[in-house]
């Protein structure tokens, strides 16, 4: 049971990476746009290999949840 809890706490998911991304935003930077979790895939893409969000290169896109 402890091994399962340890693994779950170390695993990075899209949701936890979204929270980390928003936590790192500088509150004094007015150009930084905060998006809701539903809006986020329209402006950022998820990399499964890196387990991280990155800005879209081709601009706006309709994301899916």
PDBQT receptor file of N, H, CA, C and O in Angstrom, charges set to zero:
ATOM      1  N   UNK A   1       0.822  -1.191   0.000  1.00  0.00    +0.000 N 
ATOM      2  CA  UNK A   1       0.000   0.000   0.000  1.00  0.00    +0.000 C 
ATOM      3  C   UNK A   1       0.865   1.253   0.000  1.00  0.00    +0.000 C 
ATOM      4  O   UNK A   1       0.558   2.211  -0.710  1.00  0.00    +0.000 OA
ATOM      5  N   UNK A   2       1.946   1.263   0.789  1.00  0.00    +0.000 N 
ATOM      6  H   UNK A   2       2.195   0.485   1.365  1.00  0.00    +0.000 HD
ATOM      7  CA  UNK A   2       2.833   2.422   0.830  1.00  0.00    +0.000 C 
ATOM      8  C   UNK A   2       3.508   2.678  -0.506  1.00  0.00    +0.000 C 
ATOM      9  O   UNK A   2       3.713   3.830  -0.890  1.00  0.00    +0.000 OA
ATOM     10  N   UNK A   3       3.854   1.617  -1.211  1.00  0.00    +0.000 N 
ATOM     11  H   UNK A   3       3.688   0.682  -0.899  1.00  0.00    +0.000 HD
ATOM     12  CA  UNK A   3       4.488   1.767  -2.521  1.00  0.00    +0.000 C 
ATOM     13  C   UNK A   3       3.535   2.425  -3.503  1.00  0.00    +0.000 C 
ATOM     14  O   UNK A   3       3.955   3.244  -4.321  1.00  0.00    +0.000 OA
ATOM     15  N   UNK A   4       2.268   2.081  -3.432  1.00  0.00    +0.000 N 
ATOM     16  H   UNK A   4       1.926   1.416  -2.768  1.00  0.00    +0.000 HD
ATOM     17  CA  UNK A   4       1.257   2.674  -4.305  1.00  0.00    +0.000 C 
ATOM     18  C   UNK A   4       1.087   4.167  -4.016  1.00  0.00    +0.000 C 
ATOM     19  O   UNK A   4       1.019   4.975  -4.942  1.00  0.00    +0.000 OA
ATOM     20  N   UNK A   5       1.020   4.528  -2.751  1.00  0.00    +0.000 N 
ATOM     21  H   UNK A   5       1.076   3.872  -1.998  1.00  0.00    +0.000 HD
ATOM     22  CA  UNK A   5       0.875   5.934  -2.373  1.00  0.00    +0.000 C 
ATOM     23  C   UNK A   5       2.104   6.742  -2.756  1.00  0.00    +0.000 C 
ATOM     24  O   UNK A   5       1.983   7.887  -3.192  1.00  0.00    +0.000 OA
ATOM     25  N   UNK A   6       3.277   6.163  -2.599  1.00  0.00    +0.000 N 
ATOM     26  H   UNK A   6       3.375   5.233  -2.245  1.00  0.00    +0.000 HD
ATOM     27  CA  UNK A   6       4.515   6.852  -2.972  1.00  0.00    +0.000 C 
ATOM     28  C   UNK A   6       4.566   7.092  -4.466  1.00  0.00    +0.000 C 
ATOM     29  O   UNK A   6       4.897   8.192  -4.908  1.00  0.00    +0.000 OA
ATOM     30  N   UNK A   7       4.241   6.077  -5.246  1.00  0.00    +0.000 N 
ATOM     31  H   UNK A   7       3.972   5.184  -4.887  1.00  0.00    +0.000 HD
ATOM     32  CA  UNK A   7       4.256   6.218  -6.704  1.00  0.00    +0.000 C 
ATOM     33  C   UNK A   7       3.233   7.245  -7.168  1.00  0.00    +0.000 C 
ATOM     34  O   UNK A   7       3.519   8.039  -8.064  1.00  0.00    +0.000 OA
ATOM     35  N   UNK A   8       2.056   7.239  -6.575  1.00  0.00    +0.000 N 
ATOM     36  H   UNK A   8       1.824   6.594  -5.847  1.00  0.00    +0.000 HD
ATOM     37  CA  UNK A   8       1.010   8.183  -6.955  1.00  0.00    +0.000 C 
ATOM     38  C   UNK A   8       1.405   9.616  -6.618  1.00  0.00    +0.000 C 
ATOM     39  O   UNK A   8       1.067  10.536  -7.364  1.00  0.00    +0.000 OA
ATOM     40  N   UNK A   9       2.103   9.821  -5.529  1.00  0.00    +0.000 N 
ATOM     41  H   UNK A   9       2.378   9.075  -4.924  1.00  0.00    +0.000 HD
ATOM     42  CA  UNK A   9       2.499  11.180  -5.151  1.00  0.00    +0.000 C 
ATOM     43  C   UNK A   9       3.629  11.715  -6.021  1.00  0.00    +0.000 C 
ATOM     44  O   UNK A   9       3.801  12.930  -6.118  1.00  0.00    +0.000 OA
ATOM     45  N   UNK A  10       4.399  10.844  -6.654  1.00  0.00    +0.000 N 
ATOM     46  H   UNK A  10       4.260   9.857  -6.575  1.00  0.00    +0.000 HD
ATOM     47  CA  UNK A  10       5.515  11.267  -7.494  1.00  0.00    +0.000 C 
ATOM     48  C   UNK A  10       5.135  11.382  -8.965  1.00  0.00    +0.000 C 
ATOM     49  O   UNK A  10       5.868  11.993  -9.742  1.00  0.00    +0.000 OA
ATOM     50  N   UNK A  11       4.016  10.812  -9.354  1.00  0.00    +0.000 N 
ATOM     51  H   UNK A  11       3.420  10.315  -8.723  1.00  0.00    +0.000 HD
ATOM     52  CA  UNK A  11       3.610  10.833 -10.756  1.00  0.00    +0.000 C 
ATOM     53  C   UNK A  11       3.104  12.220 -11.140  1.00  0.00    +0.000 C 
ATOM     54  O   UNK A  11       2.347  12.847 -10.398  1.00  0.00    +0.000 OA
ATOM     55  N   UNK A  12       3.529  12.683 -12.298  1.00  0.00    +0.000 N 
ATOM     56  H   UNK A  12       4.144  12.174 -12.901  1.00  0.00    +0.000 HD
ATOM     57  CA  UNK A  12       3.120  13.995 -12.786  1.00  0.00    +0.000 C 
ATOM     58  C   UNK A  12       2.028  13.801 -13.834  1.00  0.00    +0.000 C 
ATOM     59  O   UNK A  12       2.232  13.114 -14.836  1.00  0.00    +0.000 OA
ATOM     60  N   UNK A  13       0.882  14.404 -13.597  1.00  0.00    +0.000 N 
ATOM     61  H   UNK A  13       0.716  14.962 -12.784  1.00  0.00    +0.000 HD
ATOM     62  CA  UNK A  13      -0.236  14.311 -14.531  1.00  0.00    +0.000 C 
ATOM     63  C   UNK A  13      -0.460  15.667 -15.175  1.00  0.00    +0.000 C 
ATOM     64  O   UNK A  13       0.177  16.651 -14.798  1.00  0.00    +0.000 OA
ATOM     65  N   UNK A  14      -1.358  15.721 -16.140  1.00  0.00    +0.000 N 
ATOM     66  H   UNK A  14      -1.876  14.922 -16.446  1.00  0.00    +0.000 HD
ATOM     67  CA  UNK A  14      -1.683  16.993 -16.781  1.00  0.00    +0.000 C 
ATOM     68  C   UNK A  14      -2.226  17.987 -15.768  1.00  0.00    +0.000 C 
ATOM     69  O   UNK A  14      -1.897  19.172 -15.811  1.00  0.00    +0.000 OA
ATOM     70  N   UNK A  15      -3.051  17.505 -14.866  1.00  0.00    +0.000 N 
ATOM     71  H   UNK A  15      -3.318  16.542 -14.831  1.00  0.00    +0.000 HD
ATOM     72  CA  UNK A  15      -3.658  18.391 -13.876  1.00  0.00    +0.000 C 
ATOM     73  C   UNK A  15      -2.621  18.920 -12.885  1.00  0.00    +0.000 C 
ATOM     74  O   UNK A  15      -2.598  20.117 -12.598  1.00  0.00    +0.000 OA
ATOM     75  N   UNK A  16      -1.764  18.043 -12.359  1.00  0.00    +0.000 N 
ATOM     76  H   UNK A  16      -1.782  17.071 -12.593  1.00  0.00    +0.000 HD
ATOM     77  CA  UNK A  16      -0.758  18.512 -11.413  1.00  0.00    +0.000 C 
ATOM     78  C   UNK A  16       0.245  19.434 -12.100  1.00  0.00    +0.000 C 
ATOM     79  O   UNK A  16       0.709  20.395 -11.487  1.00  0.00    +0.000 OA
ATOM     80  N   UNK A  17       0.589  19.164 -13.359  1.00  0.00    +0.000 N 
ATOM     81  H   UNK A  17       0.212  18.383 -13.857  1.00  0.00    +0.000 HD
ATOM     82  CA  UNK A  17       1.489  20.050 -14.102  1.00  0.00    +0.000 C 
ATOM     83  C   UNK A  17       0.826  21.401 -14.363  1.00  0.00    +0.000 C 
ATOM     84  O   UNK A  17       1.503  22.429 -14.369  1.00  0.00    +0.000 OA
ATOM     85  N   UNK A  18      -0.485  21.409 -14.578  1.00  0.00    +0.000 N 
ATOM     86  H   UNK A  18      -1.035  20.574 -14.573  1.00  0.00    +0.000 HD
ATOM     87  CA  UNK A  18      -1.230  22.663 -14.737  1.00  0.00    +0.000 C 
ATOM     88  C   UNK A  18      -1.140  23.495 -13.470  1.00  0.00    +0.000 C 
ATOM     89  O   UNK A  18      -0.909  24.703 -13.536  1.00  0.00    +0.000 OA
ATOM     90  N   UNK A  19      -1.322  22.860 -12.311  1.00  0.00    +0.000 N 
ATOM     91  H   UNK A  19      -1.510  21.880 -12.257  1.00  0.00    +0.000 HD
ATOM     92  CA  UNK A  19      -1.218  23.569 -11.039  1.00  0.00    +0.000 C 
ATOM     93  C   UNK A  19       0.193  24.111 -10.817  1.00  0.00    +0.000 C 
ATOM     94  O   UNK A  19       0.360  25.238 -10.350  1.00  0.00    +0.000 OA
ATOM     95  N   UNK A  20       1.207  23.313 -11.151  1.00  0.00    +0.000 N 
ATOM     96  H   UNK A  20       1.072  22.398 -11.531  1.00  0.00    +0.000 HD
ATOM     97  CA  UNK A  20       2.588  23.762 -11.006  1.00  0.00    +0.000 C 
ATOM     98  C   UNK A  20       2.885  24.939 -11.929  1.00  0.00    +0.000 C 
ATOM     99  O   UNK A  20       3.565  25.887 -11.535  1.00  0.00    +0.000 OA
ATOM    100  N   UNK A  21       2.378  24.877 -13.151  1.00  0.00    +0.000 N 
ATOM    101  H   UNK A  21       1.826  24.107 -13.471  1.00  0.00    +0.000 HD
ATOM    102  CA  UNK A  21       2.578  25.960 -14.118  1.00  0.00    +0.000 C 
ATOM    103  C   UNK A  21       1.999  27.257 -13.584  1.00  0.00    +0.000 C 
ATOM    104  O   UNK A  21       2.657  28.296 -13.633  1.00  0.00    +0.000 OA
ATOM    105  N   UNK A  22       0.776  27.211 -13.076  1.00  0.00    +0.000 N 
ATOM    106  H   UNK A  22       0.242  26.367 -13.036  1.00  0.00    +0.000 HD
ATOM    107  CA  UNK A  22       0.133  28.414 -12.549  1.00  0.00    +0.000 C 
ATOM    108  C   UNK A  22       0.793  28.902 -11.262  1.00  0.00    +0.000 C 
ATOM    109  O   UNK A  22       0.803  30.103 -10.993  1.00  0.00    +0.000 OA
ATOM    110  N   UNK A  23       1.334  28.003 -10.479  1.00  0.00    +0.000 N 
ATOM    111  H   UNK A  23       1.325  27.027 -10.698  1.00  0.00    +0.000 HD
ATOM    112  CA  UNK A  23       2.008  28.398  -9.244  1.00  0.00    +0.000 C 
ATOM    113  C   UNK A  23       3.303  29.145  -9.539  1.00  0.00    +0.000 C 
ATOM    114  O   UNK A  23       3.736  29.973  -8.738  1.00  0.00    +0.000 OA
ATOM    115  N   UNK A  24       3.920  28.863 -10.677  1.00  0.00    +0.000 N 
ATOM    116  H   UNK A  24       3.568  28.190 -11.328  1.00  0.00    +0.000 HD
ATOM    117  CA  UNK A  24       5.187  29.494 -11.035  1.00  0.00    +0.000 C 
ATOM    118  C   UNK A  24       5.014  30.849 -11.710  1.00  0.00    +0.000 C 
ATOM    119  O   UNK A  24       5.994  31.571 -11.895  1.00  0.00    +0.000 OA
ATOM    120  N   UNK A  25       3.786  31.207 -12.082  1.00  0.00    +0.000 N 
ATOM    121  H   UNK A  25       2.991  30.621 -11.931  1.00  0.00    +0.000 HD
ATOM    122  CA  UNK A  25       3.575  32.490 -12.744  1.00  0.00    +0.000 C 
ATOM    123  C   UNK A  25       3.902  33.633 -11.800  1.00  0.00    +0.000 C 
ATOM    124  O   UNK A  25       3.598  33.588 -10.609  1.00  0.00    +0.000 OA
ATOM    125  N   UNK A  26       4.518  34.636 -12.351  1.00  0.00    +0.000 N 
ATOM    126  H   UNK A  26       4.765  34.672 -13.319  1.00  0.00    +0.000 HD
ATOM    127  CA  UNK A  26       4.870  35.815 -11.560  1.00  0.00    +0.000 C 
ATOM    128  C   UNK A  26       3.644  36.706 -11.465  1.00  0.00    +0.000 C 
ATOM    129  O   UNK A  26       3.124  37.159 -12.485  1.00  0.00    +0.000 OA
ATOM    130  N   UNK A  27       3.185  36.957 -10.267  1.00  0.00    +0.000 N 
ATOM    131  H   UNK A  27       3.607  36.590  -9.439  1.00  0.00    +0.000 HD
ATOM    132  CA  UNK A  27       1.965  37.742 -10.054  1.00  0.00    +0.000 C 
ATOM    133  C   UNK A  27       2.116  39.187 -10.513  1.00  0.00    +0.000 C 
ATOM    134  O   UNK A  27       1.120  39.838 -10.828  1.00  0.00    +0.000 OA
ATOM    135  N   UNK A  28       3.334  39.695 -10.556  1.00  0.00    +0.000 N 
ATOM    136  H   UNK A  28       4.143  39.166 -10.300  1.00  0.00    +0.000 HD
ATOM    137  CA  UNK A  28       3.537  41.089 -10.955  1.00  0.00    +0.000 C 
ATOM    138  C   UNK A  28       3.624  41.254 -12.469  1.00  0.00    +0.000 C 
ATOM    139  O   UNK A  28       3.643  42.383 -12.959  1.00  0.00    +0.000 OA
ATOM    140  N   UNK A  29       3.677  40.164 -13.214  1.00  0.00    +0.000 N 
ATOM    141  H   UNK A  29       3.662  39.247 -12.816  1.00  0.00    +0.000 HD
ATOM    142  CA  UNK A  29       3.791  40.230 -14.669  1.00  0.00    +0.000 C 
ATOM    143  C   UNK A  29       2.393  40.360 -15.270  1.00  0.00    +0.000 C 
ATOM    144  O   UNK A  29       1.633  39.391 -15.282  1.00  0.00    +0.000 OA
ATOM    145  N   UNK A  30       2.053  41.531 -15.761  1.00  0.00    +0.000 N 
ATOM    146  H   UNK A  30       2.670  42.318 -15.751  1.00  0.00    +0.000 HD
ATOM    147  CA  UNK A  30       0.718  41.774 -16.304  1.00  0.00    +0.000 C 
ATOM    148  C   UNK A  30       0.477  41.098 -17.647  1.00  0.00    +0.000 C 
ATOM    149  O   UNK A  30      -0.675  40.903 -18.036  1.00  0.00    +0.000 OA
ATOM    150  N   UNK A  31       1.543  40.736 -18.367  1.00  0.00    +0.000 N 
ATOM    151  H   UNK A  31       2.478  40.895 -18.051  1.00  0.00    +0.000 HD
ATOM    152  CA  UNK A  31       1.373  40.109 -19.680  1.00  0.00    +0.000 C 
ATOM    153  C   UNK A  31       1.047  38.630 -19.568  1.00  0.00    +0.000 C 
ATOM    154  O   UNK A  31       0.633  38.014 -20.550  1.00  0.00    +0.000 OA
ATOM    155  N   UNK A  32       1.224  38.055 -18.398  1.00  0.00    +0.000 N 
ATOM    156  H   UNK A  32       1.560  38.555 -17.600  1.00  0.00    +0.000 HD
ATOM    157  CA  UNK A  32       0.939  36.636 -18.200  1.00  0.00    +0.000 C 
ATOM    158  C   UNK A  32      -0.560  36.438 -18.037  1.00  0.00    +0.000 C 
ATOM    159  O   UNK A  32      -1.192  37.044 -17.171  1.00  0.00    +0.000 OA
ATOM    160  N   UNK A  33      -1.111  35.589 -18.876  1.00  0.00    +0.000 N 
ATOM    161  H   UNK A  33      -0.598  35.098 -19.579  1.00  0.00    +0.000 HD
ATOM    162  CA  UNK A  33      -2.544  35.303 -18.854  1.00  0.00    +0.000 C 
ATOM    163  C   UNK A  33      -2.772  34.019 -18.072  1.00  0.00    +0.000 C 
ATOM    164  O   UNK A  33      -2.139  33.000 -18.346  1.00  0.00    +0.000 OA
ATOM    165  N   UNK A  34      -3.653  34.066 -17.121  1.00  0.00    +0.000 N 
ATOM    166  H   UNK A  34      -4.167  34.894 -16.898  1.00  0.00    +0.000 HD
ATOM    167  CA  UNK A  34      -4.036  32.847 -16.397  1.00  0.00    +0.000 C 
ATOM    168  C   UNK A  34      -5.267  32.253 -17.077  1.00  0.00    +0.000 C 
ATOM    169  O   UNK A  34      -6.280  32.931 -17.250  1.00  0.00    +0.000 OA
ATOM    170  N   UNK A  35      -5.172  31.006 -17.451  1.00  0.00    +0.000 N 
ATOM    171  H   UNK A  35      -4.349  30.455 -17.310  1.00  0.00    +0.000 HD
ATOM    172  CA  UNK A  35      -6.270  30.309 -18.105  1.00  0.00    +0.000 C 
ATOM    173  C   UNK A  35      -6.860  29.279 -17.152  1.00  0.00    +0.000 C 
ATOM    174  O   UNK A  35      -6.168  28.754 -16.280  1.00  0.00    +0.000 OA
ATOM    175  N   UNK A  36      -8.131  29.003 -17.326  1.00  0.00    +0.000 N 
ATOM    176  H   UNK A  36      -8.694  29.430 -18.034  1.00  0.00    +0.000 HD
ATOM    177  CA  UNK A  36      -8.739  27.916 -16.562  1.00  0.00    +0.000 C 
ATOM    178  C   UNK A  36      -8.248  26.595 -17.143  1.00  0.00    +0.000 C 
ATOM    179  O   UNK A  36      -7.655  26.566 -18.222  1.00  0.00    +0.000 OA
ATOM    180  N   UNK A  37      -8.493  25.520 -16.434  1.00  0.00    +0.000 N 
ATOM    181  H   UNK A  37      -8.974  25.543 -15.557  1.00  0.00    +0.000 HD
ATOM    182  CA  UNK A  37      -8.048  24.210 -16.906  1.00  0.00    +0.000 C 
ATOM    183  C   UNK A  37      -8.730  23.843 -18.230  1.00  0.00    +0.000 C 
ATOM    184  O   UNK A  37      -8.143  23.139 -19.052  1.00  0.00    +0.000 OA
ATOM    185  N   UNK A  38      -9.948  24.309 -18.437  1.00  0.00    +0.000 N 
ATOM    186  H   UNK A  38     -10.425  24.881 -17.769  1.00  0.00    +0.000 HD
ATOM    187  CA  UNK A  38     -10.660  24.044 -19.686  1.00  0.00    +0.000 C 
ATOM    188  C   UNK A  38     -10.074  24.845 -20.850  1.00  0.00    +0.000 C 
ATOM    189  O   UNK A  38     -10.078  24.364 -21.983  1.00  0.00    +0.000 OA
ATOM    190  N   UNK A  39      -9.573  26.047 -20.595  1.00  0.00    +0.000 N 
ATOM    191  H   UNK A  39      -9.570  26.437 -19.675  1.00  0.00    +0.000 HD
ATOM    192  CA  UNK A  39      -9.011  26.900 -21.641  1.00  0.00    +0.000 C 
ATOM    193  C   UNK A  39      -7.547  26.574 -21.948  1.00  0.00    +0.000 C 
ATOM    194  O   UNK A  39      -7.051  26.898 -23.027  1.00  0.00    +0.000 OA
ATOM    195  N   UNK A  40      -6.875  25.948 -21.021  1.00  0.00    +0.000 N 
ATOM    196  H   UNK A  40      -7.279  25.684 -20.145  1.00  0.00    +0.000 HD
ATOM    197  CA  UNK A  40      -5.440  25.734 -21.125  1.00  0.00    +0.000 C 
ATOM    198  C   UNK A  40      -5.007  25.013 -22.400  1.00  0.00    +0.000 C 
ATOM    199  O   UNK A  40      -4.047  25.464 -23.026  1.00  0.00    +0.000 OA
ATOM    200  N   UNK A  41      -5.652  23.917 -22.829  1.00  0.00    +0.000 N 
ATOM    201  H   UNK A  41      -6.431  23.551 -22.321  1.00  0.00    +0.000 HD
ATOM    202  CA  UNK A  41      -5.219  23.218 -24.047  1.00  0.00    +0.000 C 
ATOM    203  C   UNK A  41      -5.380  24.037 -25.338  1.00  0.00    +0.000 C 
ATOM    204  O   UNK A  41      -4.825  23.671 -26.374  1.00  0.00    +0.000 OA
ATOM    205  N   UNK A  42      -6.125  25.125 -25.279  1.00  0.00    +0.000 N 
ATOM    206  H   UNK A  42      -6.576  25.422 -24.438  1.00  0.00    +0.000 HD
ATOM    207  CA  UNK A  42      -6.250  25.990 -26.452  1.00  0.00    +0.000 C 
ATOM    208  C   UNK A  42      -4.972  26.779 -26.686  1.00  0.00    +0.000 C 
ATOM    209  O   UNK A  42      -4.726  27.224 -27.808  1.00  0.00    +0.000 OA
ATOM    210  N   UNK A  43      -4.157  26.963 -25.665  1.00  0.00    +0.000 N 
ATOM    211  H   UNK A  43      -4.357  26.602 -24.754  1.00  0.00    +0.000 HD
ATOM    212  CA  UNK A  43      -2.978  27.803 -25.746  1.00  0.00    +0.000 C 
ATOM    213  C   UNK A  43      -1.670  27.056 -25.465  1.00  0.00    +0.000 C 
ATOM    214  O   UNK A  43      -0.591  27.569 -25.760  1.00  0.00    +0.000 OA
ATOM    215  N   UNK A  44      -1.760  25.850 -24.896  1.00  0.00    +0.000 N 
ATOM    216  H   UNK A  44      -2.637  25.434 -24.656  1.00  0.00    +0.000 HD
ATOM    217  CA  UNK A  44      -0.583  25.058 -24.549  1.00  0.00    +0.000 C 
ATOM    218  C   UNK A  44      -0.792  23.614 -24.993  1.00  0.00    +0.000 C 
ATOM    219  O   UNK A  44      -1.923  23.138 -25.082  1.00  0.00    +0.000 OA
ATOM    220  N   UNK A  45       0.309  22.926 -25.268  1.00  0.00    +0.000 N 
ATOM    221  H   UNK A  45       1.228  23.313 -25.196  1.00  0.00    +0.000 HD
ATOM    222  CA  UNK A  45       0.251  21.507 -25.629  1.00  0.00    +0.000 C 
ATOM    223  C   UNK A  45       0.946  20.687 -24.543  1.00  0.00    +0.000 C 
ATOM    224  O   UNK A  45       1.847  21.170 -23.858  1.00  0.00    +0.000 OA
ATOM    225  N   UNK A  46       0.513  19.452 -24.405  1.00  0.00    +0.000 N 
ATOM    226  H   UNK A  46      -0.219  19.060 -24.962  1.00  0.00    +0.000 HD
ATOM    227  CA  UNK A  46       1.064  18.544 -23.410  1.00  0.00    +0.000 C 
ATOM    228  C   UNK A  46       2.042  17.600 -24.091  1.00  0.00    +0.000 C 
ATOM    229  O   UNK A  46       1.712  16.997 -25.111  1.00  0.00    +0.000 OA
ATOM    230  N   UNK A  47       3.231  17.467 -23.541  1.00  0.00    +0.000 N 
ATOM    231  H   UNK A  47       3.500  17.958 -22.712  1.00  0.00    +0.000 HD
ATOM    232  CA  UNK A  47       4.235  16.531 -24.033  1.00  0.00    +0.000 C 
ATOM    233  C   UNK A  47       4.265  15.327 -23.102  1.00  0.00    +0.000 C 
ATOM    234  O   UNK A  47       4.624  15.447 -21.931  1.00  0.00    +0.000 OA
ATOM    235  N   UNK A  48       3.883  14.161 -23.631  1.00  0.00    +0.000 N 
ATOM    236  H   UNK A  48       3.591  14.064 -24.582  1.00  0.00    +0.000 HD
ATOM    237  CA  UNK A  48       3.886  12.950 -22.803  1.00  0.00    +0.000 C 
ATOM    238  C   UNK A  48       5.294  12.533 -22.408  1.00  0.00    +0.000 C 
ATOM    239  O   UNK A  48       5.504  12.018 -21.310  1.00  0.00    +0.000 OA
ATOM    240  N   UNK A  49       6.259  12.750 -23.294  1.00  0.00    +0.000 N 
ATOM    241  H   UNK A  49       6.089  13.168 -24.186  1.00  0.00    +0.000 HD
ATOM    242  CA  UNK A  49       7.622  12.333 -22.984  1.00  0.00    +0.000 C 
ATOM    243  C   UNK A  49       8.252  13.222 -21.910  1.00  0.00    +0.000 C 
ATOM    244  O   UNK A  49       8.988  12.728 -21.055  1.00  0.00    +0.000 OA
ATOM    245  N   UNK A  50       7.971  14.531 -21.945  1.00  0.00    +0.000 N 
ATOM    246  H   UNK A  50       7.373  14.933 -22.639  1.00  0.00    +0.000 HD
ATOM    247  CA  UNK A  50       8.531  15.468 -20.969  1.00  0.00    +0.000 C 
ATOM    248  C   UNK A  50       7.643  15.639 -19.740  1.00  0.00    +0.000 C 
ATOM    249  O   UNK A  50       8.095  16.119 -18.701  1.00  0.00    +0.000 OA
ATOM    250  N   UNK A  51       6.375  15.243 -19.865  1.00  0.00    +0.000 N 
ATOM    251  H   UNK A  51       6.007  14.853 -20.710  1.00  0.00    +0.000 HD
ATOM    252  CA  UNK A  51       5.383  15.438 -18.803  1.00  0.00    +0.000 C 
ATOM    253  C   UNK A  51       5.320  16.913 -18.417  1.00  0.00    +0.000 C 
ATOM    254  O   UNK A  51       5.412  17.274 -17.244  1.00  0.00    +0.000 OA
ATOM    255  N   UNK A  52       5.157  17.766 -19.455  1.00  0.00    +0.000 N 
ATOM    256  H   UNK A  52       5.082  17.473 -20.408  1.00  0.00    +0.000 HD
ATOM    257  CA  UNK A  52       5.129  19.202 -19.222  1.00  0.00    +0.000 C 
ATOM    258  C   UNK A  52       4.281  19.890 -20.290  1.00  0.00    +0.000 C 
ATOM    259  O   UNK A  52       4.115  19.380 -21.397  1.00  0.00    +0.000 OA
ATOM    260  N   UNK A  53       3.749  21.059 -19.931  1.00  0.00    +0.000 N 
ATOM    261  H   UNK A  53       3.884  21.473 -19.031  1.00  0.00    +0.000 HD
ATOM    262  CA  UNK A  53       3.010  21.900 -20.855  1.00  0.00    +0.000 C 
ATOM    263  C   UNK A  53       3.986  22.847 -21.543  1.00  0.00    +0.000 C 
ATOM    264  O   UNK A  53       4.940  23.317 -20.922  1.00  0.00    +0.000 OA
ATOM    265  N   UNK A  54       3.748  23.130 -22.828  1.00  0.00    +0.000 N 
ATOM    266  H   UNK A  54       2.973  22.749 -23.331  1.00  0.00    +0.000 HD
ATOM    267  CA  UNK A  54       4.548  24.121 -23.545  1.00  0.00    +0.000 C 
ATOM    268  C   UNK A  54       3.618  24.959 -24.416  1.00  0.00    +0.000 C 
ATOM    269  O   UNK A  54       2.580  24.467 -24.859  1.00  0.00    +0.000 OA
ATOM    270  N   UNK A  55       3.977  26.223 -24.668  1.00  0.00    +0.000 N 
ATOM    271  H   UNK A  55       4.820  26.622 -24.309  1.00  0.00    +0.000 HD
ATOM    272  CA  UNK A  55       3.108  27.083 -25.482  1.00  0.00    +0.000 C 
ATOM    273  C   UNK A  55       2.928  26.528 -26.899  1.00  0.00    +0.000 C 
ATOM    274  O   UNK A  55       3.853  25.952 -27.472  1.00  0.00    +0.000 OA
ATOM    275  N   UNK A  56       1.750  26.706 -27.444  1.00  0.00    +0.000 N 
ATOM    276  H   UNK A  56       0.998  27.174 -26.979  1.00  0.00    +0.000 HD
ATOM    277  CA  UNK A  56       1.487  26.264 -28.816  1.00  0.00    +0.000 C 
ATOM    278  C   UNK A  56       2.340  27.072 -29.778  1.00  0.00    +0.000 C 
ATOM    279  O   UNK A  56       2.470  28.287 -29.628  1.00  0.00    +0.000 OA
ATOM    280  N   UNK A  57       2.923  26.403 -30.766  1.00  0.00    +0.000 N 
ATOM    281  H   UNK A  57       2.818  25.416 -30.888  1.00  0.00    +0.000 HD
ATOM    282  CA  UNK A  57       3.765  27.059 -31.761  1.00  0.00    +0.000 C 
ATOM    283  C   UNK A  57       2.963  27.646 -32.910  1.00  0.00    +0.000 C 
ATOM    284  O   UNK A  57       3.379  28.631 -33.520  1.00  0.00    +0.000 OA
ATOM    285  N   UNK A  58       1.814  27.048 -33.212  1.00  0.00    +0.000 N 
ATOM    286  H   UNK A  58       1.475  26.247 -32.718  1.00  0.00    +0.000 HD
ATOM    287  CA  UNK A  58       1.019  27.474 -34.364  1.00  0.00    +0.000 C 
ATOM    288  C   UNK A  58      -0.168  28.335 -33.969  1.00  0.00    +0.000 C 
ATOM    289  O   UNK A  58      -1.086  28.530 -34.766  1.00  0.00    +0.000 OA
ATOM    290  N   UNK A  59      -0.159  28.849 -32.757  1.00  0.00    +0.000 N 
ATOM    291  H   UNK A  59       0.587  28.691 -32.110  1.00  0.00    +0.000 HD
ATOM    292  CA  UNK A  59      -1.232  29.735 -32.328  1.00  0.00    +0.000 C 
ATOM    293  C   UNK A  59      -2.397  29.006 -31.711  1.00  0.00    +0.000 C 
ATOM    294  O   UNK A  59      -2.252  27.904 -31.183  1.00  0.00    +0.000 OA
ATOM    295  N   UNK A  60      -3.550  29.631 -31.784  1.00  0.00    +0.000 N 
ATOM    296  H   UNK A  60      -3.668  30.526 -32.214  1.00  0.00    +0.000 HD
ATOM    297  CA  UNK A  60      -4.775  29.137 -31.149  1.00  0.00    +0.000 C 
ATOM    298  C   UNK A  60      -5.235  27.820 -31.761  1.00  0.00    +0.000 C 
ATOM    299  O   UNK A  60      -5.135  27.620 -32.972  1.00  0.00    +0.000 OA
ATOM    300  N   UNK A  61      -5.735  26.935 -30.926  1.00  0.00    +0.000 N 
ATOM    301  H   UNK A  61      -5.817  27.097 -29.942  1.00  0.00    +0.000 HD
ATOM    302  CA  UNK A  61      -6.334  25.682 -31.381  1.00  0.00    +0.000 C 
ATOM    303  C   UNK A  61      -7.413  25.273 -30.400  1.00  0.00    +0.000 C 
ATOM    304  O   UNK A  61      -7.360  25.630 -29.223  1.00  0.00    +0.000 OA
ATOM    305  N   UNK A  62      -8.376  24.538 -30.875  1.00  0.00    +0.000 N 
ATOM    306  H   UNK A  62      -8.420  24.248 -31.831  1.00  0.00    +0.000 HD
ATOM    307  CA  UNK A  62      -9.430  24.039 -29.997  1.00  0.00    +0.000 C 
ATOM    308  C   UNK A  62      -8.901  22.782 -29.323  1.00  0.00    +0.000 C 
ATOM    309  O   UNK A  62      -8.640  21.774 -29.981  1.00  0.00    +0.000 OA
ATOM    310  N   UNK A  63      -8.747  22.850 -28.021  1.00  0.00    +0.000 N 
ATOM    311  H   UNK A  63      -8.959  23.668 -27.487  1.00  0.00    +0.000 HD
ATOM    312  CA  UNK A  63      -8.248  21.716 -27.266  1.00  0.00    +0.000 C 
ATOM    313  C   UNK A  63      -9.399  20.829 -26.818  1.00  0.00    +0.000 C 
ATOM    314  O   UNK A  63     -10.568  21.205 -26.917  1.00  0.00    +0.000 OA
ATOM    315  N   UNK A  64      -9.060  19.679 -26.338  1.00  0.00    +0.000 N 
ATOM    316  H   UNK A  64      -8.111  19.374 -26.258  1.00  0.00    +0.000 HD
ATOM    317  CA  UNK A  64     -10.088  18.777 -25.813  1.00  0.00    +0.000 C 
ATOM    318  C   UNK A  64      -9.678  18.246 -24.470  1.00  0.00    +0.000 C 
ATOM    319  O   UNK A  64      -8.493  18.142 -24.154  1.00  0.00    +0.000 OA
ATOM    320  N   UNK A  65     -10.664  17.914 -23.693  1.00  0.00    +0.000 N 
ATOM    321  H   UNK A  65     -11.627  17.998 -23.950  1.00  0.00    +0.000 HD
ATOM    322  CA  UNK A  65     -10.406  17.413 -22.341  1.00  0.00    +0.000 C 
ATOM    323  C   UNK A  65     -10.820  15.967 -22.272  1.00  0.00    +0.000 C 
ATOM    324  O   UNK A  65     -10.692  15.338 -21.222  1.00  0.00    +0.000 OA
TER     325      UNK A  65
